[in-house]
Amino acid sequence: MKIAIINPSLRPESKRRQLPVGLAYILTAIKRAGFDFDLIDMDINLITMSQLEEILSENTYDVCALGCIVTGFRFARQIAEIAKKINPMTVVIAGNSLVTSIPELLLNNTAFDIGVMSEGDVTIVELLQAIGNKQPLSGVKGIVYKENGEVVFTAERPAIANLDEIGFPDWRIFDLEKYEEYSYVNVNVSDAGMNAGNVLSYPLNSARGCPHRCGFCYHVFKGKKYRKYSKHAIMDEIKRLHFEYGCNYVSFWDELTFANIQSVRDMIDGFSKLDFRIGWECPTRGDLFKKEHVGLIKDLKAVGCDNISFSLENASEEILTAMNKKLNVAQFIEQAKALWEGGCVPLTSVVFGYPQETPESIRKTIEVCEECNIFPSVGFLLPLPATPIYEWAKEKGYITDEAAYLSRIGDRQDFHINLTQMSDEQYVGTVTSSLEALAKKMGLEFDSVFKTVRYVKPKIMVR
């Protein structure tokens, strides 16, 4: 078979260009299974849709496949249409949350033939083998396809129990020279000794899934058991990244890197045994570290931990309850202050726009960030399919045509929908003015208080 794998560009104007971790796992699995393929990386090469059409016209592909998050629906649909226009016999495959969250809607409203549900490492290989051998698709677990006009789901594929068995991505599949140009802007380095000239960063996926169930969050491992690579596998991968790729800064690309304090201790132990120094950053929950853990945080700093990100989301207890966040503001503040004291920079994200949102709750959230000396990564609430808030928005009439809604949404940093009782102007204006005031207090200058590219520590500690 002649196979094309397409990496779409969902943020053509972004100043970041990050190696696509999920796609990297899929491509590595395909390569290990012995399949040859052409990678059309629209993101790093800034390939337009018209240029993609020219590329596909120069070849006759039996299979075209792509994966992306569901907010890339409009781009994915256009790519599928182009592939079918060039060659109606091409089998067009989709993956990631684009499929898992909207399987019927996707197949009924686009030119995609097959969707890979949830975890695709094993599924994609079996699917390509079935297509190549002209075997029935019904024998491939974990896919969805159309047959006689009906959407058909095959048996669910069990989650991979031992992540160590699948290993890590072969990054040489990608044009690393181009991606490495974005090393510095892709991470949130706060260490004054590291700058654009000496940072060579790579992502590292150390876990899959998240045991928590926030009401606005969707990822392809939702509902699956939280799984983590062994600490030995993680350290071996860090060594590989360092010695084979020259990496000196690791960004843990997880929903959740630290699930508990023991996982923190394991990481410290692993890094302390390396015979080289490497910087790193990771995400955790907003209630993991207490005042009593300042010494542990100092140990993290000593083994290269530069910053830790965790989500406040909102300072309104009513909204946190509606989100099913299971976090209180006092815990968040305690963790932020402990991290500062221990020497690791705290970073956070917030979401504005739950139905209970008011100008007062917006200002309260910003005030908590100010108290913690954090300029947050900010998003407007963007209801995603297969989440409770999305179902609420449909029920209340905010989303009436799902395909139309998915065709117009994009970044959470852009305003798309208003579920609050505020006018659009009051909602967006309150968020904007509050963020601008916070940035000024912290001595930070941004072209946009929403699309700040990197989230760094304040120049002025306000409290």
C-alpha positions as CSV (number, residue, x, y, z in Angstrom):
1,M,0.0,0.0,0.0
2,K,1.0,3.6,-0.5
3,I,0.2,5.4,2.7
4,A,0.2,9.1,3.5
5,I,0.1,10.3,7.1
6,I,-0.9,14.0,7.5
7,N,-0.1,16.2,10.5
8,P,-2.6,19.1,10.2
9,S,-1.8,22.6,11.4
10,L,-4.5,23.6,13.9
11,R,-2.8,26.9,14.8
12,P,-1.1,28.3,11.7
13,E,-0.5,31.6,13.3
14,S,1.1,30.2,16.5
15,K,4.6,31.0,17.5
16,R,5.0,27.5,18.8
17,R,5.6,24.4,16.7
18,Q,5.6,21.3,18.9
19,L,6.4,17.8,18.0
20,P,3.1,15.9,17.9
21,V,3.4,13.4,20.7
22,G,0.2,11.3,19.9
23,L,1.0,11.1,16.2
24,A,4.6,10.2,17.0
25,Y,3.4,7.1,18.9
26,I,1.2,6.1,16.0
27,L,3.9,6.6,13.4
28,T,6.4,4.7,15.4
29,A,4.0,1.7,15.7
30,I,3.4,1.8,12.0
31,K,7.1,1.9,11.2
32,R,7.9,-0.9,13.6
33,A,5.2,-3.0,11.9
34,G,7.1,-2.7,8.6
35,F,4.8,-0.2,6.8
36,D,6.3,2.5,4.6
37,F,4.6,5.9,4.6
38,D,5.0,9.5,3.5
39,L,4.6,12.0,6.3
40,I,3.1,15.3,5.2
41,D,3.7,17.6,8.1
42,M,1.5,20.6,7.4
43,D,2.4,22.2,10.8
44,I,6.2,22.5,10.7
45,N,6.2,23.2,7.0
46,L,3.3,25.6,7.0
47,I,1.6,23.7,4.2
48,T,-1.7,25.3,3.1
49,M,-4.8,23.3,2.0
50,S,-4.1,24.2,-1.7
51,Q,-0.5,23.0,-1.3
52,L,-1.7,19.8,0.3
53,E,-4.0,19.3,-2.7
54,E,-1.0,19.6,-5.0
55,I,1.1,17.2,-2.9
56,L,-1.7,14.6,-2.9
57,S,-2.2,15.1,-6.7
58,E,1.4,14.0,-7.3
59,N,0.8,10.6,-5.8
60,T,-1.9,7.9,-5.7
61,Y,-2.4,7.0,-2.1
62,D,-4.3,3.9,-1.0
63,V,-4.6,5.3,2.6
64,C,-4.6,8.8,4.0
65,A,-4.6,9.1,7.8
66,L,-4.6,11.9,10.3
67,G,-5.2,12.5,13.9
68,C,-6.1,15.7,15.8
69,I,-8.1,17.0,18.7
70,V,-11.8,17.7,18.1
71,T,-11.3,21.5,17.9
72,G,-9.6,20.8,14.6
73,F,-12.8,19.4,13.1
74,R,-13.0,22.0,10.3
75,F,-9.4,21.4,9.2
76,A,-9.7,17.6,9.3
77,R,-13.0,17.7,7.3
78,Q,-11.3,19.8,4.7
79,I,-8.3,17.5,4.5
80,A,-10.6,14.4,4.1
81,E,-12.5,16.2,1.3
82,I,-9.3,17.0,-0.5
83,A,-8.0,13.4,-0.2
84,K,-11.3,12.0,-1.6
85,K,-11.4,14.6,-4.4
86,I,-7.9,13.6,-5.6
87,N,-8.6,9.9,-5.3
88,P,-12.2,8.7,-4.4
89,M,-10.7,5.2,-3.8
90,T,-8.4,6.4,-1.0
91,V,-9.3,5.1,2.4
92,V,-9.3,8.1,4.7
93,I,-8.7,7.4,8.4
94,A,-9.1,9.7,11.5
95,G,-7.8,9.3,15.0
96,N,-7.5,11.1,18.4
97,S,-10.4,12.9,20.1
98,L,-11.7,14.0,16.7
99,V,-13.0,10.4,16.5
100,T,-13.4,9.3,20.0
101,S,-15.6,12.1,21.2
102,I,-17.9,12.4,18.0
103,P,-17.7,9.1,16.1
104,E,-21.2,9.2,14.5
105,L,-21.1,12.9,13.8
106,L,-17.7,12.7,12.2
107,L,-18.6,9.8,9.8
108,N,-22.0,11.3,9.0
109,N,-20.7,14.8,8.2
110,T,-17.3,14.3,6.6
111,A,-15.5,12.2,4.0
112,F,-13.7,10.0,6.6
113,D,-14.2,6.3,6.0
114,I,-12.8,4.9,9.3
115,G,-12.1,6.2,12.8
116,V,-9.6,4.8,15.3
117,M,-11.2,5.0,18.8
118,S,-9.2,5.9,21.9
119,E,-5.7,4.4,22.1
120,G,-4.5,3.7,18.6
121,D,-1.0,2.2,18.9
122,V,-2.1,-1.4,18.3
123,T,-5.4,-0.6,16.4
124,I,-3.7,1.3,13.6
125,V,-1.4,-1.5,12.8
126,E,-4.2,-4.1,12.7
127,L,-6.3,-1.8,10.7
128,L,-3.6,-1.2,8.0
129,Q,-3.0,-5.0,7.9
130,A,-6.7,-5.6,7.3
131,I,-7.0,-3.0,4.6
132,G,-3.8,-4.3,2.9
133,N,-5.0,-7.9,3.0
134,K,-8.6,-7.0,2.1
135,Q,-9.9,-8.5,5.3
136,P,-13.2,-7.6,7.0
137,L,-13.0,-4.5,9.2
138,S,-15.3,-6.1,11.7
139,G,-12.3,-8.1,13.0
140,V,-10.4,-5.1,14.0
141,K,-11.1,-4.0,17.6
142,G,-11.4,-0.3,18.5
143,I,-12.6,1.2,15.2
144,V,-15.7,2.8,13.8
145,Y,-16.7,2.8,10.1
146,K,-19.7,3.0,7.8
147,E,-21.3,0.0,6.2
148,N,-24.4,0.3,4.0
149,G,-25.0,3.8,5.2
150,E,-24.9,2.7,8.9
151,V,-22.2,3.6,11.5
152,V,-20.7,0.4,12.8
153,F,-18.6,0.0,16.0
154,T,-16.3,-3.0,16.5
155,A,-15.5,-4.5,19.8
156,E,-13.8,-2.1,22.3
157,R,-10.0,-2.5,22.4
158,P,-8.6,-3.0,26.0
159,A,-6.2,-0.3,27.1
160,I,-2.5,-1.2,27.0
161,A,-1.8,-2.4,30.5
162,N,2.0,-2.1,30.5
163,L,3.2,1.1,28.7
164,D,6.8,-0.1,28.9
165,E,6.0,-2.7,26.3
166,I,5.3,0.0,23.6
167,G,8.3,2.1,24.4
168,F,8.7,5.7,23.2
169,P,8.5,7.5,19.9
170,D,11.1,7.4,17.2
171,W,11.5,11.2,16.8
172,R,13.7,10.9,13.7
173,I,10.5,10.3,11.7
174,F,10.1,14.1,11.9
175,D,12.2,17.0,10.6
176,L,14.0,17.6,13.9
177,E,16.1,20.4,12.6
178,K,13.0,22.5,12.0
179,Y,11.3,21.5,15.2
180,E,14.4,22.2,17.3
181,E,14.3,25.9,16.2
182,Y,11.2,26.2,18.5
183,S,12.8,24.5,21.5
184,Y,12.9,27.5,23.7
185,V,9.4,28.9,23.0
186,N,7.8,25.4,23.4
187,V,8.7,25.3,27.1
188,N,8.4,27.6,30.1
189,V,12.0,27.8,31.2
190,S,12.4,30.3,34.0
191,D,16.1,29.5,34.9
192,A,18.1,32.6,34.0
193,G,21.0,30.3,32.8
194,M,18.9,28.8,30.0
195,N,17.9,30.9,27.0
196,A,16.9,30.6,23.4
197,G,20.5,29.8,22.4
198,N,21.1,26.8,24.7
199,V,17.7,25.1,25.2
200,L,17.1,21.9,23.2
201,S,13.8,20.6,24.5
202,Y,11.8,17.4,23.8
203,P,8.4,16.2,25.1
204,L,8.2,13.0,27.2
205,N,5.0,11.2,27.8
206,S,5.4,9.4,31.1
207,A,1.7,8.5,31.8
208,R,-1.6,8.1,30.0
209,G,-4.9,9.3,31.3
210,C,-6.1,11.1,34.4
211,P,-8.0,9.6,37.4
212,H,-10.0,12.9,37.8
213,R,-13.2,13.8,35.9
214,C,-13.4,17.5,35.4
215,G,-16.7,18.5,33.7
216,F,-15.2,20.5,30.9
217,C,-12.2,18.2,30.0
218,Y,-12.0,15.6,27.3
219,H,-9.1,13.4,26.3
220,V,-8.9,10.1,24.4
221,F,-8.0,8.2,27.6
222,K,-11.0,9.4,29.5
223,G,-12.7,6.6,31.3
224,K,-9.5,4.4,31.0
225,K,-7.4,3.5,34.0
226,Y,-4.5,6.0,34.7
227,R,-1.3,4.2,33.6
228,K,2.3,5.2,34.0
229,Y,5.6,4.0,32.6
230,S,7.9,2.5,35.2
231,K,10.4,4.9,36.7
232,H,13.2,2.9,35.1
233,A,11.7,3.2,31.6
234,I,11.2,7.0,32.2
235,M,14.9,7.4,33.2
236,D,16.1,5.3,30.3
237,E,14.0,7.5,27.9
238,I,15.6,10.7,29.4
239,K,19.0,9.2,28.8
240,R,18.1,8.4,25.2
241,L,16.7,11.9,24.6
242,H,19.9,13.3,26.0
243,F,22.5,11.2,24.3
244,E,20.8,10.5,21.0
245,Y,19.0,13.8,20.4
246,G,21.1,16.2,22.5
247,C,18.1,17.1,24.7
248,N,18.9,19.2,27.7
249,Y,15.3,20.1,28.8
250,V,12.4,17.7,29.1
251,S,8.7,18.7,29.1
252,F,6.6,16.0,30.6
253,W,3.7,15.8,28.1
254,D,1.1,14.2,30.4
255,E,-2.4,14.9,31.6
256,L,-0.9,14.2,35.1
257,T,2.8,13.4,35.8
258,F,2.6,13.3,39.6
259,A,-0.4,11.4,40.9
260,N,0.8,11.3,44.5
261,I,3.8,12.2,46.7
262,Q,5.4,8.8,46.2
263,S,5.6,9.4,42.4
264,V,7.4,12.7,43.3
265,R,10.0,10.8,45.4
266,D,10.4,8.3,42.6
267,M,11.2,11.0,40.1
268,I,13.7,12.7,42.4
269,D,15.4,9.3,43.0
270,G,15.6,8.7,39.3
271,F,17.0,12.1,38.3
272,S,19.5,12.1,41.2
273,K,21.1,9.0,39.7
274,L,21.7,10.5,36.3
275,D,25.4,11.4,35.5
276,F,24.3,14.5,33.6
277,R,22.3,17.6,34.4
278,I,19.0,18.2,32.6
279,G,16.2,20.7,33.2
280,W,12.5,19.7,33.2
281,E,8.9,20.7,33.8
282,C,5.7,18.8,34.5
283,P,2.0,19.0,35.4
284,T,0.3,17.9,38.5
285,R,-2.9,18.5,40.5
286,G,-3.4,21.8,42.4
287,D,-3.6,20.1,45.8
288,L,-0.6,17.8,45.8
289,F,2.0,19.8,47.7
290,K,1.5,21.2,51.2
291,K,3.7,23.4,53.4
292,E,5.3,20.3,54.8
293,H,6.6,19.4,51.4
294,V,8.9,22.5,50.9
295,G,12.0,20.3,51.6
296,L,10.8,17.8,48.9
297,I,10.3,20.7,46.5
298,K,13.8,21.8,47.1
299,D,14.9,18.3,46.2
300,L,13.0,18.6,43.0
301,K,14.7,21.9,42.2
302,A,18.1,20.3,43.0
303,V,17.5,17.6,40.3
304,G,16.6,20.1,37.6
305,C,12.8,20.7,38.0
306,D,12.3,24.3,36.7
307,N,8.5,24.7,37.0
308,I,5.4,22.8,37.8
309,S,2.0,23.5,36.2
310,F,-1.4,22.9,37.8
311,S,-4.8,24.2,37.2
312,L,-6.8,26.5,39.4
313,E,-9.4,26.9,36.7
314,N,-11.5,29.3,38.8
315,A,-11.6,30.8,42.3
316,S,-15.4,30.5,42.7
317,E,-16.2,27.6,44.9
318,E,-19.6,27.3,43.2
319,I,-17.9,27.1,39.8
320,L,-15.3,24.6,41.0
321,T,-18.2,22.4,42.2
322,A,-19.9,22.7,38.9
323,M,-16.7,21.7,37.2
324,N,-16.4,18.6,39.5
325,K,-12.9,19.9,40.1
326,K,-12.7,18.6,43.7
327,L,-10.2,21.3,44.6
328,N,-10.5,24.2,46.9
329,V,-8.8,27.6,46.6
330,A,-6.9,27.3,49.9
331,Q,-5.2,24.1,48.7
332,F,-4.2,25.8,45.5
333,I,-2.7,28.8,47.3
334,E,-0.9,26.6,49.7
335,Q,0.7,24.6,46.9
336,A,1.7,27.8,44.9
337,K,3.4,29.3,48.0
338,A,5.2,26.0,48.8
339,L,6.6,25.8,45.3
340,W,7.9,29.4,45.4
341,E,9.5,28.7,48.8
342,G,11.0,25.4,47.5
343,G,12.4,27.1,44.3
344,C,10.2,25.7,41.6
345,V,8.1,28.2,39.6
346,P,4.4,27.5,39.8
347,L,2.3,27.9,36.7
348,T,-1.5,27.6,36.3
349,S,-4.3,27.8,33.9
350,V,-7.8,29.2,34.4
351,V,-11.1,28.9,32.6
352,F,-13.7,31.7,32.5
353,G,-17.3,31.3,31.3
354,Y,-19.2,28.7,33.3
355,P,-22.9,29.6,33.5
356,Q,-22.3,30.8,37.1
357,E,-19.5,33.2,36.0
358,T,-19.9,36.9,37.0
359,P,-17.6,39.9,36.9
360,E,-16.9,39.3,40.6
361,S,-15.9,35.7,40.1
362,I,-13.6,36.7,37.3
363,R,-11.9,39.4,39.4
364,K,-11.7,36.9,42.4
365,T,-9.9,34.4,40.2
366,I,-7.3,37.0,39.0
367,E,-6.9,38.1,42.6
368,V,-6.0,34.6,43.7
369,C,-3.4,34.4,40.8
370,E,-2.0,37.7,42.0
371,E,-1.7,36.4,45.6
372,C,0.2,33.4,44.3
373,N,2.4,35.5,41.9
374,I,1.2,33.6,38.9
375,F,0.2,35.1,35.5
376,P,-2.2,32.4,34.3
377,S,-2.7,30.7,31.0
378,V,-6.2,31.8,30.2
379,G,-9.0,30.2,28.3
380,F,-12.6,31.0,27.6
381,L,-14.9,28.0,28.4
382,L,-15.1,25.9,25.2
383,P,-17.6,23.1,25.6
384,L,-16.2,19.9,24.1
385,P,-18.3,16.9,22.9
386,A,-18.6,14.0,25.4
387,T,-18.3,16.3,28.4
388,P,-21.1,17.3,30.9
389,I,-20.9,21.0,30.1
390,Y,-21.3,20.3,26.4
391,E,-24.5,18.3,27.1
392,W,-25.7,21.1,29.3
393,A,-25.1,23.6,26.5
394,K,-27.0,21.5,24.0
395,E,-29.9,21.0,26.5
396,K,-30.1,24.7,27.1
397,G,-30.1,25.6,23.4
398,Y,-26.6,27.1,23.2
399,I,-25.5,24.5,20.7
400,T,-28.2,23.5,18.2
401,D,-26.2,22.4,15.2
402,E,-23.2,20.4,16.4
403,A,-21.5,20.2,13.1
404,A,-21.8,23.9,12.6
405,Y,-20.5,24.6,16.1
406,L,-17.5,22.3,15.7
407,S,-16.8,23.9,12.3
408,R,-16.3,27.4,13.9
409,I,-14.5,26.7,17.2
410,G,-10.8,26.6,17.7
411,D,-8.4,27.8,20.4
412,R,-9.8,28.1,23.9
413,Q,-7.9,31.5,24.0
414,D,-10.4,32.8,21.5
415,F,-13.9,33.7,22.4
416,H,-16.5,31.3,20.8
417,I,-19.5,31.0,23.0
418,N,-21.1,32.7,26.0
419,L,-22.9,30.6,28.5
420,T,-23.0,33.3,31.2
421,Q,-25.6,35.9,32.0
422,M,-23.2,38.6,31.1
423,S,-23.2,40.3,27.7
424,D,-20.3,39.3,25.4
425,E,-18.8,42.8,25.9
426,Q,-18.9,42.6,29.7
427,Y,-17.6,39.0,29.8
428,V,-14.7,39.5,27.5
429,G,-14.0,43.0,28.7
430,T,-13.8,42.0,32.3
431,V,-11.4,39.2,31.6
432,T,-9.2,41.4,29.4
433,S,-9.0,44.4,31.7
434,S,-8.3,42.2,34.8
435,L,-5.5,40.4,33.0
436,E,-4.0,43.6,31.7
437,A,-4.0,45.0,35.3
438,L,-2.3,41.9,36.6
439,A,0.4,41.9,33.9
440,K,1.2,45.5,34.7
441,K,1.5,44.8,38.4
442,M,3.9,41.9,37.6
443,G,6.0,43.9,35.2
444,L,5.1,41.7,32.3
445,E,4.5,42.9,28.7
446,F,2.5,40.8,26.3
447,D,1.2,41.5,22.8
448,S,-1.9,39.6,24.0
449,V,-2.8,38.7,27.6
450,F,-4.4,35.6,26.2
451,K,-1.9,34.3,23.6
452,T,1.3,34.9,25.7
453,V,3.2,32.0,24.1
454,R,5.3,31.2,27.2
455,Y,4.3,31.6,30.8
456,V,7.2,33.0,32.8
457,K,7.7,34.1,36.4
458,P,6.8,37.7,37.2
459,K,9.5,40.4,37.1
460,I,7.8,42.0,40.1
461,M,6.5,39.7,42.9
462,V,3.4,41.5,43.9
463,R,2.8,40.1,47.3
